[in-house]
Amino acid sequence: MASVPLPPADRATADIDAVDAPGEAPSLRSRSPWLPRDREWLVLAGYGVTFLALHRLAILWGGVGYYSLWFPAAGVRLALFWRFGARLAPATALTEIIVQCLTGIIVFTQPEWPRGIFGVASPVLAYGIAVAVVRRVADGATGSLATAPMPLGLASVLAPLIAVAFALPWSIVRPDITNVANVRDVIVSLTGFAVGDMLGVLLIAPPLLWIADLSSGSTAMPAMVPSRRDIAEAVIVLGLALGLVGMLASIGLGLPATPVLLAIAWIGLRFGRAAAWAAIVVTAILVLPETVGAIPVDQRLALHMSLAAVTVVGYLAGSFADAEARALAAVARRDRMLFQAERLKTLRAMSVAVIHEISQPLSTLAIEARHLVEISAHADPDIAETARLIERKTVTLSTLVRRLRRFGGRAVDEPSLLPVGALVDTVAALARPEASVAGVAIRIAPVDPEWTVLAQEIEIAQALVNLVRNAVQATDDGVVEIAVTRRDERVAIAVVNHCADHPLVHEGMGVGSLVAKAIVEAHGGTLSRADRGLLRIAHVVTLPLVGTLTGDAA
């Protein structure tokens, strides 16, 4: 929830850090991770204007003391953090402080101005902490709770509670600041704080994030899209629940939230969070206008607590259903990958047998071709040139067969010391035929020959080949670059291409990308995407150098 004079906040997410190009000095953004980047300054300016308007709107639902029972600005704040990262929390706090100074809430000529700044900044930082914690926990967890969109739902509930915990000491030590006089008023005020923020977050943040996904071309939309039949069922269920509440109210039994809570929980579990959010909005439209104006505080707080309970349960139920749907889709995709792996295993066995059969006669042919060049050295120039051409082609074919035999052999199944330069050369050799057909050149920056990793060559080469093939298909200037740099005790292999139509916040989630990510992470590395500026996209694989595994200097 949030305050009328001093509003709280929700929301945080993490952007992929930009990667400096090889040989470039560290940029200002890499040196200052908390500094907003490029268009984020405009986003913060727009947030400031929106915050001011919604802060004024929240006064209509002012509760006991200092806080509003519906604080929609908290939802915008959470959407901002979830979209651009918890790292924007300090800049967002500064934006809100500036707004409060311009509106006269914070006056530097008054002795209480430090407390006013802390009151504005603490909820924002609390929301940033909540989002950062949820994301960190979700990154290292498995199961439905770690599957999108459950982390967002958990952060939406956790952030207001952490903000209340930040406000609790001031409410006890200085109750006059928040216009409360006793313990009861403190409890009511902080309860209103939490309720108002939860309502603001869950009613405002989801549509903002969905709109942002659509505008950027991201696929992170609701996993379950209700059909017309589903919509009809949801309308009937919600209508019956609201009708039951109206009937109970007409006979003097109050406004029980249980029928609506159960109905929206059912809708969320059946049809996902998009349907649940729509049902929540319908309920809020019916409730919020009734709590504006002269209404006893206890009745207003009771109605908003009931609405908050309905909102939290319904949205979490819908998020859980979406997470389950995504988990099932991931399992199905994994099964397809396993089937493909079995086919590839069979193909590998067949190809090894074929290579074995042709390698011996091909070696003999290479020897004879070399002999032919020697005996035709003084023959007719056309004959000599033809002999040299036959030798070159035979040597090339022999080299390719030896590489395929080694690549498909059992020896590469075990991790081994692998020079990064040799790895990059192998990847380029495997990817160049397809790149040539597509009219794309593969450029490789010089690689330090001392850089070595411990890896399964066939697997890590497959991961890099997948990335190069994706870059070849996506580039629009006919060039794919492979650059290798060192970052402390890790090596970074960047596959870079130019792509004008690439979505701004989107990573490919095809089978090739999934396989590459799984292989890299199994080797103790990471796969990330970074914008290099001027529409250049880099997919970066980082791996531990041998020195970090053995304790020796790399």
C-alpha positions in Angstrom: 0.0 0.0 0.0 1.2 3.5 0.1 0.9 6.9 1.7 -1.2 9.8 0.6 1.6 12.4 1.1 4.4 9.9 0.9 3.7 6.9 -1.4 5.3 3.5 -1.2 6.4 1.4 -4.1 6.6 -2.0 -5.8 8.5 -3.7 -8.5 11.9 -4.8 -9.7 13.5 -6.9 -12.4 16.9 -7.4 -13.9 18.1 -6.5 -17.3 20.9 -8.2 -19.0 24.0 -6.1 -18.5 25.5 -4.7 -21.6 28.8 -6.3 -22.8 31.6 -4.1 -23.9 33.0 -5.0 -27.3 36.5 -6.6 -27.4 39.3 -4.2 -26.9 37.0 -1.4 -25.7 37.5 0.4 -22.4 34.7 -0.3 -19.8 31.8 1.9 -20.6 30.1 4.2 -18.1 27.1 1.9 -17.9 29.4 -1.1 -17.0 31.1 1.0 -14.3 27.9 2.3 -12.8 25.2 -0.4 -12.8 22.8 1.8 -10.8 22.9 4.5 -13.4 19.8 4.5 -15.7 20.7 3.7 -19.4 19.7 5.6 -22.5 15.9 5.5 -22.8 15.5 4.7 -19.1 15.9 8.4 -18.3 12.8 9.1 -20.4 11.0 6.2 -18.7 11.8 7.7 -15.3 10.5 11.1 -16.4 7.3 9.5 -17.6 7.1 7.6 -14.3 7.4 10.9 -12.4 4.4 12.4 -14.1 2.3 9.3 -13.8 3.3 9.0 -10.1 2.1 12.5 -9.4 -1.3 12.0 -11.1 -1.9 8.6 -9.4 -0.7 10.0 -6.0 -3.4 12.7 -6.2 -6.0 10.0 -7.2 -5.1 7.9 -4.1 -6.2 10.7 -1.8 -9.8 9.7 -2.5 -9.2 6.5 -0.6 -7.2 8.0 2.2 -7.3 5.8 5.3 -6.4 6.2 9.0 -3.4 8.5 9.4 -1.1 8.7 6.5 -1.8 6.0 3.9 -4.3 5.4 1.1 -6.4 2.3 0.9 -5.9 2.1 -2.8 -2.5 3.3 -4.1 -2.3 2.7 -7.9 1.1 4.4 -8.2 2.6 1.3 -6.4 1.5 -0.8 -9.4 3.3 1.5 -11.9 6.4 1.3 -9.7 6.4 -2.5 -9.5 5.9 -2.7 -13.3 8.9 -0.3 -13.7 11.1 -2.4 -11.5 10.0 -5.7 -13.0 10.6 -4.5 -16.5 13.9 -2.7 -16.1 15.4 -4.1 -12.9 15.7 -3.6 -9.2 18.8 -1.6 -10.0 16.6 1.4 -10.8 15.3 1.6 -7.2 17.7 4.4 -6.2 16.9 6.5 -9.4 13.2 5.8 -8.8 13.4 6.9 -5.2 15.2 10.1 -6.3 12.4 10.7 -8.9 9.7 10.4 -6.2 11.6 12.7 -3.9 11.8 15.3 -6.6 8.0 15.0 -7.2 7.3 15.4 -3.5 9.6 18.5 -3.3 7.8 20.1 -6.3 4.4 19.4 -4.7 5.4 20.8 -1.3 5.3 17.5 0.6 9.1 17.8 1.4 10.2 21.3 2.3 13.9 21.8 3.0 13.3 24.8 5.3 11.4 22.6 7.8 13.4 20.6 10.3 11.6 17.3 9.4 12.9 17.2 5.8 15.4 14.3 6.4 12.5 12.2 7.8 10.4 13.2 4.8 13.1 12.0 2.3 13.5 8.8 4.2 9.7 8.3 4.2 9.6 8.7 0.4 12.6 6.6 -0.3 12.2 3.6 2.1 9.1 2.1 0.4 10.8 2.3 -3.0 13.9 0.6 -1.8 11.8 -2.0 0.0 10.1 -2.9 -3.2 13.5 -3.1 -5.0 14.8 -5.4 -2.3 11.6 -7.6 -2.5 11.9 -7.9 -6.3 15.6 -8.6 -6.2 15.1 -11.3 -3.5 12.3 -13.0 -5.4 14.2 -13.0 -8.6 17.4 -14.4 -7.0 15.4 -17.1 -5.2 13.5 -18.0 -8.4 16.7 -18.2 -10.4 18.0 -20.9 -8.2 14.8 -22.8 -7.6 12.7 -25.3 -9.6 9.1 -26.2 -9.7 5.9 -24.2 -10.2 6.8 -21.4 -7.8 10.0 -20.6 -9.8 8.1 -20.7 -13.2 6.8 -17.5 -14.7 4.5 -15.8 -13.8 4.6 -17.0 -10.2 7.7 -14.9 -9.2 5.8 -11.8 -10.3 2.8 -12.8 -8.2 5.0 -13.5 -5.2 6.8 -10.2 -5.5 3.5 -8.4 -5.8 2.5 -9.7 -2.4 5.9 -9.6 -0.7 6.9 -6.0 -1.7 4.0 -4.3 0.2 4.8 -6.4 3.3 8.5 -5.4 3.2 7.5 -1.8 2.8 5.3 -2.1 5.9 8.2 -3.6 7.8 10.3 -0.6 6.8 7.6 1.8 8.0 6.9 0.0 11.3 9.8 1.6 13.4 8.7 5.1 12.5 5.1 4.4 13.3 6.1 3.2 16.7 8.8 5.8 17.5 7.1 8.8 15.9 3.4 8.1 15.6 2.7 11.8 15.2 4.4 11.7 11.8 1.8 9.5 10.4 -1.1 11.2 12.3 -1.9 8.2 14.6 -2.2 8.5 18.4 -2.3 4.9 19.8 -1.4 1.3 19.1 -4.8 0.6 17.5 -4.4 3.4 15.0 -0.9 2.3 14.2 -2.1 -1.2 13.4 -5.0 0.1 11.3 -2.7 2.5 9.5 -0.1 -0.1 8.6 -2.8 -2.6 7.6 -4.3 0.1 5.3 -0.8 0.6 3.9 -0.4 -3.1 3.0 -3.9 -3.4 1.6 -3.6 -0.3 -0.5 -0.3 -1.3 -2.0 -1.4 -4.8 -2.8 -4.5 -3.5 -4.6 -2.5 -0.9 -6.5 0.1 -3.5 -7.5 -2.2 -6.3 -8.6 -4.7 -4.1 -10.4 -2.2 -1.9 -12.3 1.1 -3.8 -12.8 -0.2 -6.8 -14.8 -1.8 -4.9 -17.7 1.2 -2.5 -17.9 3.6 -5.5 -18.2 1.4 -7.2 -20.8 1.3 -4.0 -22.8 5.1 -3.7 -22.5 5.5 -7.3 -23.7 3.3 -6.6 -26.7 5.1 -3.4 -27.6 8.5 -5.1 -27.5 7.5 -8.3 -29.3 8.2 -10.5 -26.3 6.5 -13.8 -25.9 6.1 -13.5 -22.1 2.3 -13.2 -22.4 -0.2 -15.2 -20.3 0.3 -18.9 -21.0 -3.5 -19.6 -20.9 -5.7 -17.6 -23.3 -9.4 -18.3 -22.5 -11.7 -19.2 -25.4 -15.2 -17.9 -25.8 -16.6 -20.9 -24.0 -14.1 -20.3 -21.1 -15.2 -16.7 -21.0 -18.9 -17.6 -20.8 -18.1 -20.1 -17.9 -16.1 -17.4 -16.1 -18.9 -14.8 -16.5 -21.5 -17.2 -15.2 -19.4 -18.3 -12.2 -18.6 -14.7 -11.2 -22.1 -13.5 -11.8 -23.5 -16.2 -9.5 -21.0 -15.3 -6.8 -21.8 -11.5 -7.1 -25.5 -12.3 -7.1 -25.2 -14.4 -3.9 -23.3 -11.6 -2.2 -26.0 -9.1 -3.2 -28.8 -11.4 -1.9 -27.0 -11.9 1.4 -26.5 -8.1 1.7 -30.2 -7.5 1.0 -31.3 -9.6 3.9 -28.9 -7.8 6.3 -26.0 -10.3 6.4 -23.4 -7.9 5.2 -21.0 -8.2 2.2 -19.2 -11.6 2.7 -16.1 -12.0 0.4 -16.1 -15.8 0.4 -18.4 -16.4 -2.6 -16.4 -14.0 -4.8 -13.1 -15.2 -3.5 -14.0 -18.8 -4.4 -15.3 -17.8 -7.8 -12.2 -15.9 -8.8 -9.9 -18.6 -7.4 -11.8 -21.1 -9.6 -11.6 -18.8 -12.6 -7.8 -18.4 -12.0 -7.1 -22.1 -11.6 -9.3 -22.9 -14.7 -8.3 -20.2 -17.1 -5.1 -18.5 -15.9 -4.2 -15.1 -14.6 -5.6 -13.1 -17.6 -9.1 -14.3 -16.8 -8.5 -14.0 -13.0 -7.3 -10.4 -13.4 -10.3 -9.5 -15.5 -12.6 -10.9 -12.8 -10.7 -9.0 -10.2 -11.1 -5.8 -12.1 -14.9 -6.3 -12.4 -15.0 -6.8 -8.6 -12.9 -3.7 -8.0 -15.0 -1.6 -10.2 -18.0 -2.6 -8.1 -16.2 -2.0 -4.7 -13.9 1.0 -5.1 -16.5 3.7 -6.0 -18.5 2.6 -2.9 -15.5 3.4 -0.6 -15.0 7.0 -1.8 -16.3 9.8 0.4 -17.9 9.7 3.8 -17.9 6.1 4.9 -16.9 4.8 8.4 -13.2 3.8 8.5 -13.9 0.3 9.8 -16.3 -0.4 7.0 -13.9 1.0 4.3 -11.0 -1.0 5.7 -13.1 -4.1 5.9 -14.2 -3.8 2.3 -10.7 -3.1 1.1 -9.3 -6.0 3.1 -11.9 -8.3 1.5 -11.1 -7.0 -1.9 -7.3 -7.4 -1.3 -7.9 -11.0 -0.2 -9.9 -11.7 -3.4 -7.3 -10.0 -5.5 -4.3 -11.8 -3.9 -5.9 -15.3 -4.0 -7.3 -14.9 -7.5 -4.1 -13.5 -9.0 -1.9 -16.2 -7.4 -4.3 -18.9 -8.5 -4.1 -17.6 -12.1 -0.4 -17.3 -11.9 -0.1 -20.8 -10.6 -2.3 -22.1 -13.4 -0.1 -20.3 -16.0 3.0 -21.6 -14.4 1.7 -25.1 -14.6 0.8 -24.7 -18.2 4.3 -23.4 -19.0 5.8 -26.3 -17.0 3.8 -28.8 -19.0 4.8 -27.1 -22.2 8.5 -27.2 -21.1 8.1 -31.0 -20.3 6.6 -31.6 -23.8 9.4 -29.6 -25.4 12.0 -31.6 -23.4 10.4 -34.8 -24.5 10.7 -33.7 -28.1 14.3 -32.8 -27.5 14.9 -36.3 -26.0 13.3 -37.9 -29.1 15.5 -35.8 -31.3 18.6 -36.8 -29.2 17.8 -40.5 -29.7 17.5 -40.0 -33.4 20.8 -38.1 -33.4 22.4 -40.9 -31.4 21.3 -43.4 -34.1 22.5 -41.1 -36.8 25.8 -40.7 -35.1 26.3 -44.4 -35.0 25.4 -44.7 -38.6 27.7 -41.8 -39.7 30.6 -43.2 -37.7 30.2 -46.5 -39.5 30.1 -44.8 -42.9 33.1 -42.6 -42.1 35.0 -45.6 -41.0 34.3 -47.3 -44.3 35.4 -44.4 -46.5 38.3 -43.2 -44.4 40.7 -46.0 -45.5 40.2 -45.7 -49.3 40.2 -41.9 -49.0 43.6 -42.1 -47.2 44.9 -44.3 -50.0 43.5 -41.9 -52.6 45.3 -39.0 -50.9 48.6 -40.8 -51.0 48.1 -41.6 -54.7 47.1 -38.0 -55.4 50.3 -36.8 -53.8 52.3 -39.3 -55.9 50.5 -38.2 -59.0 51.6 -34.6 -58.3 55.2 -35.7 -58.0 55.3 -37.7 -61.2 53.5 -35.0 -63.2 55.7 -32.1 -62.1 57.4 -32.0 -65.4 54.5 -33.0 -67.5 52.1 -30.8 -69.6 51.1 -27.7 -67.4 47.4 -28.6 -67.7 48.1 -32.1 -66.5 50.2 -30.9 -63.6 47.6 -28.3 -62.6 44.9 -31.0 -62.7 47.0 -33.2 -60.5 47.5 -30.5 -58.0 43.8 -29.7 -57.9 43.0 -33.4 -57.3 45.5 -33.4 -54.4 44.1 -30.2 -52.8 40.5 -31.5 -53.0 41.6 -34.9 -51.7 43.4 -33.4 -48.8 40.5 -31.2 -47.9 38.1 -34.2 -48.0 40.5 -36.3 -45.9 40.8 -33.5 -43.3 37.0 -33.2 -43.2 36.6 -37.0 -42.7 39.2 -37.1 -40.0 37.4 -34.2 -38.2 34.1 -35.9 -38.5 35.5 -39.2 -37.3 37.1 -37.5 -34.3 33.9 -35.4 -33.6 31.7 -38.5 -33.6 34.1 -40.8 -31.7 33.8 -41.7 -28.1 36.9 -39.9 -27.0 35.2 -36.5 -27.1 32.5 -37.7 -24.7 34.8 -37.1 -21.7 35.8 -33.6 -20.6 39.3 -32.6 -21.7 41.6 -29.6 -21.9 40.4 -27.6 -24.9 42.2 -24.5 -26.3 39.5 -21.9 -26.9 41.2 -20.9 -30.2 40.9 -24.5 -31.5 37.3 -24.6 -30.3 36.4 -21.5 -32.2 38.1 -22.7 -35.4 36.2 -26.0 -35.2 32.9 -24.1 -34.8 33.7 -21.8 -37.7 34.6 -24.8 -39.9 31.3 -26.6 -39.1 29.2 -23.5 -39.6 30.8 -22.0 -42.7 29.2 -24.3 -45.3 25.7 -23.2 -44.2 26.8 -19.6 -43.8 28.3 -19.6 -47.4 25.0 -20.8 -48.8 23.2 -17.9 -47.0 25.8 -15.5 -48.2 27.1 -14.7 -44.7 30.7 -14.2 -43.8 32.0 -15.5 -40.4 34.7 -13.2 -39.0 36.9 -14.4 -36.1 38.9 -12.0 -33.9 42.3 -13.2 -32.8 42.2 -15.5 -29.8 45.0 -15.9 -27.2 46.4 -19.4 -27.7 47.0 -19.8 -23.9 43.3 -19.6 -23.0 42.0 -23.1 -22.3 38.8 -24.5 -20.8 37.9 -28.0 -19.5 34.9 -29.1 -21.6 33.4 -31.9 -23.6 34.4 -30.7 -27.1 31.4 -32.2 -29.0 28.9 -30.6 -26.6 30.4 -27.2 -26.2 31.0 -27.0 -30.0 27.4 -27.9 -30.6 26.2 -25.1 -28.3 28.4 -22.5 -30.2 27.4 -23.9 -33.6 23.7 -23.4 -32.6 24.4 -19.8 -31.7 26.3 -19.1 -34.9 23.5 -20.7 -37.0 21.0 -18.5 -35.2 23.1 -15.5 -35.9 23.5 -16.5 -39.6 19.8 -16.7 -40.0 19.1 -13.4 -38.2 21.8 -11.1 -39.5 20.8 -8.5 -42.1 24.3 -7.3 -43.1 25.9 -10.6 -44.2 28.4 -10.7 -41.3 28.6 -12.8 -38.1 31.5 -12.0 -35.8 33.0 -14.4 -33.2 35.0 -12.5 -30.5 36.7 -14.0 -27.4 37.7 -11.9 -24.4 38.8 -12.6 -20.9 36.9 -11.5 -17.8 38.9 -12.2 -14.7 39.1 -16.0 -14.5 36.5 -16.6 -17.2 36.5 -16.5 -20.9 33.7 -14.9 -22.9 32.9 -16.1 -26.4 30.6 -13.6 -28.1 28.6 -14.3 -31.3 27.6 -11.0 -32.7 25.3 -10.1 -35.6 23.5 -7.0 -36.8 19.7 -7.3 -36.8 17.3 -4.3 -37.3 14.2 -6.3 -36.6 15.4 -8.0 -33.4 12.9 -7.3 -30.5 14.3 -5.0 -27.9 13.7 -7.3 -24.9 13.5 -10.7 -26.3 15.7 -13.8 -26.3 15.2 -16.6 -28.7 13.6 -19.7 -27.1 14.0 -22.2 -29.9 15.3 -25.7 -29.4 18.8 -24.6 -30.5 18.9 -21.8 -27.9 17.6 -24.2 -25.2 20.2 -26.8 -26.1 23.0 -24.3 -26.1 21.9 -22.9 -22.7 21.7 -26.3 -21.1 25.1 -27.3 -22.4 26.8 -24.1 -21.3 25.3 -24.2 -17.8 26.3 -27.9 -17.5 29.9 -26.7 -18.0 29.6 -24.2 -15.2 29.1 -21.3 -17.6 26.4 -18.8 -18.6 24.6 -17.8 -21.8 23.3 -14.3 -22.0 22.3 -11.7 -24.6 23.5 -8.2 -24.7 22.9 -5.1 -27.0 26.1 -3.8 -28.4 24.5 -0.6 -29.8 23.5 0.3 -33.3 21.2 -2.8 -33.5 24.1 -5.2 -32.9 23.1 -8.3 -30.9 25.6 -10.4 -29.0 25.0 -13.8 -27.5 27.7 -14.4 -25.0 29.0 -17.7 -23.6 31.2 -17.4 -20.5 33.2 -20.4 -19.3 35.7 -20.9 -16.5 39.3 -20.9 -17.6 41.4 -23.9 -16.6 43.1 -21.8 -13.9 39.8 -21.4 -12.0 39.3 -25.2 -12.0 42.8 -26.3 -11.2 44.0 -23.5 -9.0 46.8 -22.6 -11.4 47.2 -19.3 -13.1 45.2 -19.1 -16.3 
